[in-house]
Amino acid sequence: TESLALKEFITGNSSPILWCRGAPGSGKTFLAWVSPLLSKMDDDLLVDRSIIIDNLFYWTRCSSGHVVGHVAYLYFNYRSQAEQTPAKVLTCLLRQVIASYGHVPKGASDLLQPFKCSQSLPPWDDLVRVFGRMCANEKGKIFIVLDALDECASESNRGSILELIRKLSAKGVRICITSREFAADINAELANEVQIRVMAAQEDVRSTLQLKMKQRRITRKINKSLREEIVGTILEKSQGM
């Protein structure tokens, strides 16, 4: 079911928002987190890839390598809440999308000179308007991945980000969001969207625990039955985390 939901999100056969939700440590960020891998795209340069983003980059390029879609992503971090303001988040996404064109896309020319001259950011409403205009011209071909949305500052920033998600999705942008489940505002906004419940597979947790115990000198001295008892107890308490 999860694989089908992701496939339909990528191919445009579902609503434009996909919400991957789960408890802390369940593996949400692993789906979206960027890790450096050598890619045959982008002139064999080292690029950032991940499970979801890898699929998006693959789908947005035709067999000849020509770009037929555009991908942008951002990872929220509670340690960076002061810096991850709505304007800076939107600017980061805009830069990624514009850079993927190789030319100034239609609707973005208003921003070219300020970006070139490193001038101050345009007002929030202007940024949203320009991005919306770009998206309208590229309907169904722009993807955004937002990881750990719950770590965006709830009082000062998250309301504007949720509003941005709604406005961009209305323009046809396909947006994948990961977050924990406890945030009331996120739940209220995304409750009716396509959802994937992310849970850690018990066999994966078991394999990781066994490997860690083998790697640590102190746990290698514990007899096998006690190690199995420790692993079993942790699995019972983990509840998909």
GUVOMAR-200857 format. One record per residue (C-alpha): x, y, z; residue in one letter. Coordinates in pm, whole numbers, plus 50000, padded with zeros to 5 digits. Example, Ala and Ser with C-alpha at 12.3 -4.5 7.8 and 13.67 -1.06 7.14 Angstrom:
// GUVOMAR-200857
       x       y       z   resn
   51230   49550   50780      a
   51367   49894   50714      s
//
This chain:
// GUVOMAR-200857
       x       y       z   resn
   50000   50000   50000      t
   50283   50240   50092      e
   50467   50169   49766      s
   50148   50230   49568      l
   50086   50561   49749      a
   50439   50679   49670      l
   50411   50567   49307      k
   50080   50747   49260      e
   50222   51060   49423      f
   50519   51061   49183      i
   50315   50988   48871      t
   50047   51244   48956      g
   49763   50995   49003      n
   49679   51108   49355      s
   49620   51432   49540      s
   49927   51660   49535      p
   50017   51618   49904      i
   50165   51301   50054      l
   50211   51294   50432      w
   50457   51042   50578      c
   50383   51042   50951      r
   50521   50842   51238      g
   50670   50833   51585      a
   51020   50961   51661      p
   51284   50720   51536      g
   51047   50529   51307      s
   51247   50601   50991      g
   51067   50902   50839      k
   51383   51101   50783      t
   51557   50793   50641      f
   51304   50805   50357      l
   51378   51167   50278      a
   51719   51234   50431      w
   51994   51318   50186      v
   52306   51101   50176      s
   52590   51147   49926      p
   52594   50887   49649      l
   52771   50886   49317      l
   52515   50949   49046      s
   52538   50895   48673      k
   52333   51210   48634      m
   52464   51564   48659      d
   52789   51490   48476      d
   52894   51221   48725      d
   52928   51473   49008      l
   52870   51381   49368      l
   52512   51476   49439      v
   52275   51441   49733      d
   52025   51158   49703      r
   51774   50970   49917      s
   51504   50706   49876      i
   51223   50949   49786      i
   51442   51208   49619      i
   51624   50941   49419      d
   51291   50828   49276      n
   51190   51187   49203      l
   51515   51269   49024      f
   51481   50950   48820      y
   51120   51024   48723      w
   51187   51389   48633      t
   51449   51299   48371      r
   51377   51128   48042      c
   51599   50849   47904      s
   51832   51104   47741      s
   51888   51279   48076      g
   51682   51584   47976      h
   51503   51743   48272      v
   51125   51709   48247      v
   51048   51802   48607      g
   51199   51988   48900      h
   51278   51876   49254      v
   51346   52086   49566      a
   51382   51977   49926      y
   51438   52113   50274      l
   51504   51952   50612      y
   51367   52132   50915      f
   51576   52116   51233      n
   51469   52238   51575      y
   51824   52367   51629      r
   51783   52598   51327      s
   51436   52735   51397      q
   51557   53095   51412      a
   51716   53066   51068      e
   51444   52862   50899      q
   51198   53147   50857      t
   50922   53117   50595      p
   51098   53365   50362      a
   51429   53178   50381      k
   51256   52843   50334      v
   51076   52965   50025      l
   51393   53128   49888      t
   51583   52801   49934      c
   51315   52611   49742      l
   51302   52877   49472      l
   51678   52867   49420      r
   51674   52490   49375      q
   51389   52495   49126      v
   51532   52784   48922      i
   51879   52625   48916      a
   51736   52303   48771      s
   51617   52481   48457      y
   51949   52599   48315      g
   51770   52921   48216      h
   51540   53169   48384      v
   51197   53004   48383      p
   50889   53191   48280      k
   50747   53383   48573      g
   51075   53408   48766      a
   51242   53698   48586      s
   51124   53943   48853      d
   51358   53776   49101      l
   51666   53745   48881      l
   51824   54083   48952      q
   51782   54075   49332      p
   51933   53725   49346      f
   52223   53825   49120      k
   52303   54131   49324      c
   52250   53958   49662      s
   51999   54223   49756      q
   51758   54181   50043      s
   51480   53931   50000      l
   51159   54047   49831      p
   50852   54062   50056      p
   50692   53731   50148      w
   50381   53795   49938      d
   50599   53867   49631      d
   50797   53546   49680      l
   50478   53342   49710      v
   50330   53513   49403      r
   50638   53447   49187      v
   50667   53085   49296      f
   50297   53034   49235      g
   50330   53182   48886      r
   50618   52948   48807      m
   50423   52650   48935      c
   50120   52739   48727      a
   50340   52727   48417      n
   50485   52387   48518      e
   50176   52219   48655      k
   50246   51864   48774      g
   50621   51890   48718      k
   50749   52047   49038      i
   50810   51831   49345      f
   50896   51951   49695      i
   51008   51733   49986      v
   50980   51883   50337      l
   51127   51668   50611      d
   51048   51698   50984      a
   50787   51971   50945      l
   50708   51934   51316      d
   51055   52080   51392      e
   50960   52408   51223      c
   50885   52669   51492      a
   50514   52631   51566      s
   50445   52979   51702      e
   50640   53193   51457      s
   50691   53002   51131      n
   50482   52690   51085      r
   50152   52861   51012      g
   50303   53042   50712      s
   50468   52721   50590      i
   50137   52533   50610      l
   49971   52817   50419      e
   50246   52797   50156      l
   50195   52421   50122      i
   49825   52475   50060      r
   49881   52752   49802      k
   50151   52563   49610      l
   49955   52238   49605      s
   49661   52432   49460      a
   49894   52532   49174      k
   49977   52168   49103      g
   50301   52134   49298      v
   50339   51786   49444      r
   50457   51805   49804      i
   50583   51520   50022      c
   50592   51597   50394      i
   50735   51394   50681      t
   50656   51472   51044      s
   50575   51329   51382      r
   50209   51286   51460      e
   50164   51495   51773      f
   50144   51847   51618      a
   49778   51955   51625      a
   49814   52216   51347      d
   49982   51969   51110      i
   49721   51704   51186      n
   49440   51952   51119      a
   49592   52068   50790      e
   49689   51725   50652      l
   49425   51495   50802      a
   49245   51447   50469      n
   49557   51404   50254      e
   49710   51077   50135      v
   49908   50935   50426      q
   50179   50677   50484      i
   50224   50559   50843      r
   50596   50502   50888      v
   50694   50232   51135      m
   51026   50062   51191      a
   51014   49695   51086      a
   51090   49471   51382      q
   51335   49258   51185      e
   51529   49571   51087      d
   51540   49684   51450      v
   51649   49334   51559      r
   51929   49324   51300      s
   52052   49670   51403      t
   52052   49580   51773      l
   52236   49255   51713      q
   52498   49430   51502      l
   52552   49704   51763      k
   52590   49448   52039      m
   52850   49257   51838      k
   53042   49578   51775      q
   53066   49677   52142      r
   53328   49502   52350      r
   53123   49506   52669      i
   52814   49345   52513      t
   53020   49079   52333      r
   53096   48932   52678      k
   52725   48877   52752      i
   52605   48523   52683      n
   52376   48458   52387      k
   52057   48397   52585      s
   52092   48726   52773      l
   52161   48916   52451      r
   51844   48769   52301      e
   51649   48867   52611      e
   51780   49225   52585      i
   51690   49244   52216      v
   51343   49101   52281      g
   51273   49352   52557      t
   51381   49647   52343      i
   51167   49524   52052      l
   50866   49495   52281      e
   50909   49850   52411      k
   51004   50013   52081      s
   50649   50013   51931      q
   50767   50082   51575      g
   51035   50334   51675      m
//
